[in-house]
Amino acid sequence: MTEEVLADSEAAAVRGAELITEAADAAIGERGSFSLAVSGGHAPWRMFELLGERELDWRRVTILQVDERVAPDGDADRNLTRLRDSLPAEALERLRPMPVTDPDPEAAAARYAAELPERIDLVHLGLGPDGHTASLVPGDPVLDVRDRQVAVTGEYHGRRRMTLTYPVLEAARTVLWLVTGADKPEALAKLRAGDKSIPAGRLRAANAILLADREAAA
């Protein structure tokens, strides 16, 4: 894993938007398309806003969700709600939201999995203070799922979640970690060490880039 420590969360967001744009340009040049899977949390929204300001051929981009809370459309808990506020209209036209309002979440997860590309070009991941990433959360049975690309978790902070699983995350051409904030140093140290006591530490990506601000990297 290559690492960059940036001055603050704004600098990390700028660098993240830059790296995503570079990856998109390369993928479109080589294969004619670019697939991007995005996470929620607190850190990425500024990065997505900045990404929307860059020159990018959105017609050749597919945006997927790494994870989503099982909640109604428009709910403040939904990552989709924040994505709609952060990305430009041309990007939102290329977004494939996770179908978490389906009455049968397990069947919906299977349908979403069937529409995934063979390999996602770039997966953006965050890191929670408890070491979770995506909606791979401590103690959940989904941590051991290897036969499905998309799964539904138990309740975590009041919501069930739909999430990509380790196999599809690890198959991505690039994993981009964006980790910021003063509540992250302990979890980030474990991630760097590959500590399997946290869900993030169990992820083994062939090509991973870590962007952290100074607070998180302290």
VEXDREN-2710 file (C-alpha; in Angstrom, 1 decimal):
% VEXDREN-2710
k/r/px/py/pz
1/MET/0.0/0.0/0.0
2/THR/1.4/3.4/-1.0
3/GLU/0.7/6.2/1.5
4/GLU/0.4/10.0/1.3
5/VAL/-0.1/12.2/4.4
6/LEU/-1.7/15.5/3.5
7/ALA/-1.9/18.7/5.6
8/ASP/-5.6/18.5/6.3
9/SER/-8.9/17.1/5.1
10/GLU/-9.2/19.6/2.3
11/ALA/-5.8/18.7/0.9
12/ALA/-6.7/15.0/1.1
13/ALA/-10.0/15.7/-0.8
14/VAL/-8.1/17.5/-3.5
15/ARG/-5.6/14.7/-3.9
16/GLY/-8.3/12.1/-3.9
17/ALA/-10.2/13.9/-6.7
18/GLU/-7.0/14.1/-8.6
19/LEU/-6.2/10.4/-8.3
20/ILE/-9.7/9.4/-9.3
21/THR/-9.5/11.6/-12.4
22/GLU/-6.2/10.1/-13.4
23/ALA/-7.5/6.6/-12.9
24/ALA/-10.6/7.4/-15.0
25/ASP/-8.6/8.9/-17.8
26/ALA/-6.3/5.9/-17.9
27/ALA/-9.2/3.3/-17.8
28/ILE/-11.1/5.2/-20.5
29/GLY/-8.0/5.3/-22.7
30/GLU/-7.3/1.6/-22.2
31/ARG/-10.7/0.0/-22.1
32/GLY/-13.2/2.7/-23.1
33/SER/-14.9/2.9/-19.7
34/PHE/-14.3/3.5/-16.0
35/SER/-16.1/2.0/-13.0
36/LEU/-16.0/3.8/-9.6
37/ALA/-17.5/2.5/-6.4
38/VAL/-18.0/5.1/-3.7
39/SER/-18.5/4.8/0.1
40/GLY/-20.3/7.1/2.5
41/GLY/-19.2/8.2/5.9
42/HIS/-18.1/11.7/6.9
43/ALA/-14.9/12.2/4.9
44/PRO/-15.7/11.9/1.1
45/TRP/-18.3/14.5/0.3
46/ARG/-15.8/17.3/-0.4
47/MET/-13.8/14.9/-2.6
48/PHE/-16.9/14.2/-4.6
49/GLU/-17.7/17.9/-5.0
50/LEU/-14.1/18.5/-6.2
51/LEU/-14.4/15.5/-8.6
52/GLY/-17.4/17.1/-10.1
53/GLU/-15.4/20.2/-11.0
54/ARG/-12.8/18.3/-12.9
55/GLU/-12.8/17.5/-16.6
56/LEU/-14.1/13.9/-16.8
57/ASP/-16.0/12.1/-19.6
58/TRP/-19.0/11.0/-17.4
59/ARG/-20.6/9.3/-20.3
60/ARG/-18.0/6.6/-20.0
61/VAL/-18.2/6.3/-16.2
62/THR/-20.3/4.0/-14.1
63/ILE/-20.7/5.0/-10.4
64/LEU/-21.6/2.2/-8.0
65/GLN/-22.2/2.2/-4.3
66/VAL/-19.9/0.4/-1.9
67/ASP/-22.5/0.3/0.8
68/GLU/-25.9/1.8/1.8
69/ARG/-28.2/1.9/4.8
70/VAL/-31.5/0.2/4.5
71/ALA/-33.6/3.3/4.8
72/PRO/-36.3/5.2/2.7
73/ASP/-35.3/7.3/-0.3
74/GLY/-34.4/10.8/0.8
75/ASP/-33.6/9.8/4.3
76/ALA/-30.7/11.7/5.9
77/ASP/-29.0/8.4/6.8
78/ARG/-28.7/7.4/3.1
79/ASN/-25.4/7.8/1.4
80/LEU/-27.4/8.4/-1.8
81/THR/-28.9/11.5/-0.3
82/ARG/-25.4/13.0/0.2
83/LEU/-24.2/11.8/-3.2
84/ARG/-27.1/13.7/-4.8
85/ASP/-25.9/16.8/-3.0
86/SER/-22.2/16.3/-3.9
87/LEU/-22.0/15.1/-7.5
88/PRO/-23.0/17.0/-10.6
89/ALA/-26.1/16.0/-12.7
90/GLU/-24.0/14.4/-15.4
91/ALA/-22.4/12.1/-12.8
92/LEU/-25.7/11.3/-11.1
93/GLU/-27.0/10.0/-14.5
94/ARG/-24.2/7.4/-14.3
95/LEU/-25.0/6.3/-10.8
96/ARG/-26.4/2.9/-10.0
97/PRO/-27.9/3.1/-6.4
98/MET/-28.1/0.1/-4.2
99/PRO/-31.7/-1.1/-4.1
100/VAL/-32.1/-0.9/-0.4
101/THR/-35.8/0.0/-0.5
102/ASP/-36.7/-3.4/-2.0
103/PRO/-39.0/-5.5/0.3
104/ASP/-36.5/-8.4/-0.1
105/PRO/-33.1/-7.0/0.5
106/GLU/-31.3/-10.3/0.0
107/ALA/-32.8/-10.7/-3.5
108/ALA/-32.0/-7.1/-4.2
109/ALA/-28.4/-7.6/-3.2
110/ALA/-28.1/-10.6/-5.6
111/ARG/-29.5/-8.5/-8.5
112/TYR/-27.0/-5.7/-7.7
113/ALA/-24.2/-8.2/-7.7
114/ALA/-25.2/-9.5/-11.1
115/GLU/-24.8/-6.0/-12.6
116/LEU/-21.3/-5.4/-11.2
117/PRO/-18.4/-5.4/-13.7
118/GLU/-16.0/-8.3/-13.5
119/ARG/-13.5/-5.9/-11.8
120/ILE/-14.3/-2.5/-10.5
121/ASP/-11.6/0.0/-11.7
122/LEU/-11.4/2.0/-8.5
123/VAL/-13.1/1.5/-5.1
124/HIS/-13.1/4.3/-2.6
125/LEU/-13.1/3.2/1.0
126/GLY/-13.2/5.1/4.3
127/LEU/-12.3/3.9/7.8
128/GLY/-14.4/4.1/10.9
129/PRO/-12.9/4.7/14.4
130/ASP/-14.0/1.1/15.2
131/GLY/-12.1/-0.2/12.2
132/HIS/-15.0/-0.8/9.9
133/THR/-14.8/-0.1/6.2
134/ALA/-17.7/-0.2/3.7
135/SER/-20.4/-1.7/5.9
136/LEU/-18.1/-4.6/7.0
137/VAL/-18.5/-3.9/10.6
138/PRO/-17.1/-5.6/13.7
139/GLY/-18.7/-8.9/14.7
140/ASP/-21.1/-9.1/11.7
141/PRO/-21.5/-12.5/9.9
142/VAL/-20.9/-10.7/6.6
143/LEU/-17.2/-10.5/7.4
144/ASP/-17.0/-14.2/6.6
145/VAL/-19.0/-14.1/3.3
146/ARG/-16.8/-15.2/0.4
147/ASP/-19.4/-16.6/-1.9
148/ARG/-21.4/-13.4/-2.6
149/GLN/-20.3/-10.0/-4.0
150/VAL/-23.0/-8.1/-2.2
151/ALA/-24.6/-8.9/1.2
152/VAL/-26.9/-7.5/3.8
153/THR/-25.7/-7.0/7.3
154/GLY/-27.3/-7.2/10.7
155/GLU/-28.3/-4.0/12.5
156/TYR/-25.4/-1.5/13.1
157/HIS/-26.0/1.9/14.6
158/GLY/-29.7/1.4/14.2
159/ARG/-29.7/0.3/10.5
160/ARG/-29.1/-2.8/8.4
161/ARG/-26.8/-2.2/5.5
162/MET/-26.2/-3.5/2.0
163/THR/-22.5/-3.8/1.3
164/LEU/-19.9/-5.0/-1.2
165/THR/-18.0/-7.9/0.3
166/TYR/-14.3/-8.6/0.6
167/PRO/-14.0/-10.6/-2.7
168/VAL/-15.3/-7.8/-4.9
169/LEU/-13.3/-5.1/-3.0
170/GLU/-10.1/-7.1/-3.2
171/ALA/-10.6/-7.7/-7.0
172/ALA/-10.7/-4.0/-7.7
173/ARG/-7.9/-2.7/-9.9
174/THR/-7.3/0.1/-7.3
175/VAL/-8.5/0.7/-3.7
176/LEU/-8.3/4.3/-2.6
177/TRP/-8.5/4.8/1.2
178/LEU/-9.5/8.3/2.3
179/VAL/-8.9/8.6/6.1
180/THR/-9.2/11.9/7.9
181/GLY/-9.9/13.2/11.4
182/ALA/-8.6/13.2/14.9
183/ASP/-10.7/10.1/15.8
184/LYS/-8.8/7.8/13.4
185/PRO/-5.2/7.3/14.5
186/GLU/-5.8/4.1/16.4
187/ALA/-7.8/2.5/13.6
188/LEU/-5.4/3.8/10.9
189/ALA/-2.4/2.3/12.8
190/LYS/-4.2/-1.1/12.7
191/LEU/-5.0/-0.7/9.0
192/ARG/-1.4/0.0/8.2
193/ALA/-0.3/-3.1/10.2
194/GLY/-2.9/-5.3/8.5
195/ASP/-4.4/-6.0/11.9
196/LYS/-7.1/-8.6/11.3
197/SER/-8.8/-7.6/14.6
198/ILE/-10.5/-4.8/12.7
199/PRO/-12.6/-5.4/9.5
200/ALA/-10.5/-2.9/7.5
201/GLY/-7.3/-4.8/8.4
202/ARG/-8.7/-8.0/6.8
203/LEU/-8.9/-6.5/3.3
204/ARG/-6.0/-7.5/1.0
205/ALA/-6.0/-5.4/-2.1
206/ALA/-3.3/-5.8/-4.7
207/ASN/-3.1/-2.1/-5.5
208/ALA/-4.0/0.2/-2.6
209/ILE/-3.4/3.9/-2.0
210/LEU/-3.9/5.5/1.4
211/LEU/-4.6/9.2/1.7
212/ALA/-4.6/10.5/5.3
213/ASP/-4.6/13.9/6.8
214/ARG/-2.2/14.8/9.6
215/GLU/-4.8/14.4/12.3
216/ALA/-5.6/10.8/11.3
217/ALA/-1.9/9.9/10.8
218/ALA/-0.8/11.3/14.2
END
